[in-house]
Amino acid sequence: MVTLSDDEVALIRSILTALRAIKIRDIDKALVILAKAEKGGR
């Protein structure tokens, strides 16, 4: 088992909280935009 320092735990917690704040719909919208941009560039 890995032992983490308090700073490492706080960092991981903040990263997980930030990831949780990102909504799936926002990711889907971004993928659609990127797909359109990719098709338009070719």
Secondary structure, 3 states (H helix, E strand, C coil): CCCCCHHHHHHHHHHHHHHHHCCHHHHHHHHHHHHHHHHHHC
